């Protein structure tokens, strides 16, 4: 499809289930889990206590409307993303070689969309890590709770838009990786 980027997974990662991130007509928005299952799911292959671990991330594709005037990508809370959007911000003007992020969120859900240029996102848990390349404004990376993230390799024209499921709360950030790893091990063991 001309005009679409090559956003996707850079490492060899099993991918299962593909579909639209748009809710079906008549959906109330209450069935967020069902909507989330329609997204392309990125799975890890690590097994802990005999159970397959799944990293709390998903690559999403939003609908695009094109005509002679250009392209439009609508994103609606609870329909296009699996949460109500309470905060929107964007990152741009990142100098070459700068790496950002270096944190996890205890409870926050986010979707990252590179609306211009490209950026690489490293996501990891105590058991696995994956590198995602975003360069298509029609694709977003859902990151759920307890996933460490780092953003790097921003192109000069990169604009990374972030949709967040809650307002800024400093207490939700985990910035020390050793502390994160300790908390994440417990979180994923209890929520598996």
C-alpha positions as CSV (number, residue, x, y, z in Angstrom):
1,X,0.0,0.0,0.0
2,X,1.8,3.2,-1.1
3,X,2.0,5.9,1.5
4,X,2.2,3.5,4.4
5,X,5.3,3.0,6.5
6,X,7.0,-0.1,7.5
7,X,6.2,0.1,11.2
8,X,6.7,-3.1,13.0
9,X,8.7,-5.5,15.0
10,X,12.4,-5.4,14.5
11,X,13.4,-8.7,16.3
12,X,12.1,-12.1,15.5
13,X,8.9,-12.2,17.6
14,X,6.0,-14.6,17.1
15,X,2.9,-12.6,16.1
16,X,-0.6,-14.0,16.4
17,X,-4.1,-12.6,15.6
18,X,-4.5,-9.7,13.2
19,X,-7.5,-7.5,12.8
20,X,-8.8,-4.0,12.8
21,X,-8.5,-1.9,15.9
22,X,-11.9,-0.4,15.1
23,X,-14.8,-1.7,17.3
24,X,-17.7,-3.3,15.4
25,X,-20.9,-1.3,15.0
26,X,-23.1,-1.6,18.0
27,X,-20.2,-2.1,20.4
28,X,-20.8,-0.2,23.6
29,X,-17.1,0.3,24.5
30,X,-17.6,-1.8,27.6
31,X,-16.1,-4.8,25.9
32,X,-12.6,-3.4,25.9
33,X,-11.0,-6.9,26.2
34,X,-12.8,-8.0,23.1
35,X,-11.6,-5.0,21.2
36,X,-8.1,-5.5,22.4
37,X,-8.1,-9.1,21.1
38,X,-8.6,-7.7,17.6
39,X,-5.3,-6.0,17.6
40,X,-2.1,-7.7,16.4
41,X,-0.7,-9.3,19.5
42,X,3.0,-9.5,20.1
43,X,3.9,-12.5,22.2
44,X,7.0,-13.5,23.9
45,X,8.1,-17.1,24.1
46,X,9.4,-17.3,27.7
47,X,7.8,-19.8,30.0
48,X,7.5,-19.1,33.7
49,X,6.2,-21.9,36.0
50,X,5.0,-23.7,32.9
51,X,2.9,-20.8,31.6
52,X,3.7,-18.9,28.4
53,X,4.4,-15.2,29.2
54,X,2.8,-12.6,27.1
55,X,4.3,-9.1,27.1
56,X,1.7,-6.5,27.8
57,X,2.1,-4.8,24.4
58,X,0.2,-4.8,21.1
59,X,0.7,-3.3,17.7
60,X,-2.5,-1.6,16.5
61,X,-3.6,-0.3,13.1
62,X,-6.1,2.5,12.9
63,X,-8.4,3.1,10.0
64,X,-7.3,5.7,7.4
65,X,-9.5,7.7,5.1
66,X,-7.8,9.1,2.0
67,X,-9.0,11.4,-0.8
68,X,-7.6,14.1,-3.0
69,X,-7.3,16.3,0.1
70,X,-5.0,14.0,2.0
71,X,-5.3,11.4,4.7
72,X,-7.2,11.4,8.0
73,X,-6.8,8.8,10.8
74,X,-9.5,9.0,13.5
75,X,-8.8,7.7,17.0
76,X,-11.7,7.5,19.5
77,X,-11.4,6.6,23.1
78,X,-12.6,3.1,24.0
79,X,-13.3,2.3,20.3
80,X,-9.9,2.8,18.7
81,X,-7.9,2.2,21.9
82,X,-8.8,0.0,24.8
83,X,-9.1,2.8,27.4
84,X,-10.6,6.2,27.9
85,X,-8.0,8.8,26.8
86,X,-7.4,11.3,29.7
87,X,-4.1,12.8,28.5
88,X,-2.4,13.5,25.2
89,X,1.1,14.7,24.7
90,X,3.8,14.5,22.0
91,X,7.5,14.4,21.9
92,X,9.5,16.1,19.1
93,X,12.8,17.8,18.5
94,X,14.8,14.9,20.0
95,X,18.5,15.3,19.1
96,X,20.3,12.5,17.3
97,X,21.7,9.9,19.7
98,X,19.3,10.8,22.6
99,X,17.5,8.0,24.3
100,X,14.4,8.8,26.4
101,X,12.0,7.0,28.6
102,X,13.8,4.7,31.0
103,X,10.7,4.0,33.0
104,X,7.7,1.8,33.5
105,X,4.2,2.7,34.8
106,X,2.6,0.7,37.6
107,X,-1.0,1.1,36.2
108,X,-1.0,3.4,33.2
109,X,-2.0,2.3,29.7
110,X,-0.6,4.2,26.7
111,X,-0.6,4.1,22.9
112,X,2.4,5.5,21.1
113,X,1.9,6.7,17.5
114,X,4.7,8.2,15.4
115,X,2.7,10.7,13.4
116,X,5.8,12.0,11.6
117,X,9.2,10.5,10.9
118,X,10.3,7.4,12.8
119,X,11.4,6.2,16.2
120,X,12.4,2.9,17.8
121,X,10.8,1.7,21.0
122,X,12.5,-0.8,23.3
123,X,10.0,-2.6,25.5
124,X,10.9,-5.1,28.1
125,X,9.9,-7.2,31.1
126,X,12.2,-9.1,33.4
127,X,12.0,-12.1,31.0
128,X,12.2,-10.6,27.5
129,X,12.7,-7.5,25.4
130,X,11.6,-6.4,22.0
131,X,12.4,-3.5,19.7
132,X,9.5,-1.9,17.8
133,X,10.0,0.4,14.8
134,X,7.3,3.0,14.4
135,X,7.1,5.1,11.2
136,X,3.5,4.9,10.1
137,X,0.9,7.4,11.6
138,X,-1.8,4.7,11.0
139,X,-0.1,2.3,13.5
140,X,0.2,2.6,17.3
141,X,2.0,0.6,20.0
142,X,-0.2,-0.2,23.0
143,X,1.9,-0.5,26.2
144,X,0.1,-1.8,29.2
145,X,1.1,-1.6,32.9
146,X,4.5,-2.8,34.1
147,X,6.4,-2.7,30.8
148,X,9.8,-0.9,30.8
149,X,10.2,1.4,27.8
150,X,13.0,3.4,26.1
151,X,12.6,5.5,23.0
152,X,15.5,6.1,20.7
153,X,16.7,6.6,17.1
154,X,14.3,9.5,16.5
155,X,14.5,10.9,13.0
156,X,15.0,14.7,12.7
157,X,11.3,15.1,11.8
158,X,9.9,12.6,14.3
159,X,6.8,13.5,16.3
160,X,5.8,10.8,18.8
161,X,2.2,11.2,20.0
162,X,1.2,9.5,23.2
163,X,-2.4,8.7,24.3
164,X,-2.6,8.0,28.0
165,X,-5.4,6.4,30.0
166,X,-4.9,8.6,33.0
167,X,-3.6,12.1,34.0
168,X,0.0,12.6,34.9
169,X,0.8,11.0,38.3
170,X,4.4,11.0,39.4
171,X,3.7,8.1,41.8
172,X,2.8,5.8,38.9
173,X,6.3,6.0,37.4
174,X,9.0,3.4,38.2
175,X,12.3,4.9,37.1
176,X,14.8,2.6,38.7
177,X,15.2,-0.6,36.6
178,X,16.2,-2.8,39.6
179,X,13.2,-1.7,41.5
180,X,11.0,-2.2,38.4
181,X,12.3,-5.7,37.9
182,X,11.4,-6.7,41.4
183,X,7.9,-5.2,41.2
184,X,7.3,-6.6,37.7
185,X,8.2,-10.1,38.6
186,X,5.6,-10.1,41.3
187,X,3.0,-8.3,39.1
188,X,3.4,-10.8,36.2
189,X,3.4,-13.8,38.5
190,X,0.2,-12.7,40.2
191,X,-1.5,-11.6,37.0
192,X,-0.6,-14.6,34.8
